[in-house]
Amino acid sequence: MTETRDIGIEVETPEEVCDDDNCPFHGTLPVRGRTFEGEVKSDDMEKTVTVQWSYSQKLPKYERYERRNTKVTAHNPQCINAVEGDTVKIAECRPLSKTKSFVVVEKISGE
């Protein structure tokens, strides 16, 4: 498939074209549910990146907030090709493996 699909999320479409079936732009993977922004912490796996983001959790007992982190694995299409240190936007999709239920849809900043 060579033409770029509209995935229903306000993101920039990648300029490169890939032949990955699990690409939301050039393949057949639908995205749904929640989207998150985070930093790529690892790109050691093939076509997979580990994305981490931070949030604040209120502790009512101490009337304070604590910092917490969430780390998930996401599919990294060839047309986006995010590397360690990039800030990316990920979207929820169907389960692609035992631990992957997200796909990278946009590279916000980085190399």
Backbone hydrogen bonds, N-H to C=O, Kabsch-Sander energy under -0.5 kcal/mol:
donor,donor_aa,acceptor,acceptor_aa,energy
5,R,25,F,-2.5
7,I,5,R,-0.6
11,V,9,I,-1.8
23,C,20,D,-1.3
27,G,23,C,-1.7
28,T,21,D,-2.2
29,L,23,C,-0.8
32,R,92,E,-2.7
36,F,90,I,-2.3
38,G,88,V,-2.2
39,E,52,Q,-2.6
40,V,86,D,-2.8
41,K,39,E,-0.6
41,K,50,T,-3.1
42,S,50,T,-1.1
48,T,45,M,-0.9
49,V,74,A,-2.6
50,T,42,S,-2.4
51,V,49,V,-0.6
51,V,72,V,-3.0
52,Q,39,E,-2.5
53,W,70,T,-2.1
55,Y,68,R,-2.4
57,Q,66,E,-2.7
59,L,64,R,-3.4
63,E,59,L,-1.0
64,R,59,L,-1.5
66,E,57,Q,-2.6
68,R,55,Y,-2.8
70,T,53,W,-2.6
72,V,51,V,-2.6
73,T,99,T,-0.6
74,A,49,V,-2.8
75,H,102,F,-2.6
76,N,47,K,-2.5
80,I,77,P,-0.8
81,N,77,P,-2.7
85,G,40,V,-2.5
86,D,83,V,-2.0
87,T,109,S,-2.4
88,V,38,G,-2.8
88,V,86,D,-0.5
89,K,106,E,-2.7
90,I,36,F,-2.9
91,A,103,V,-2.5
92,E,34,R,-2.1
93,C,101,S,-2.5
94,R,30,P,-0.6
96,L,100,K,-3.1
97,S,100,K,-1.2
101,S,73,T,-0.7
101,S,99,T,-0.7
103,V,91,A,-2.2
104,V,75,H,-2.8
105,V,89,K,-2.6
106,E,89,K,-1.4
108,I,87,T,-2.1
108,I,106,E,-0.7
109,S,87,T,-1.6
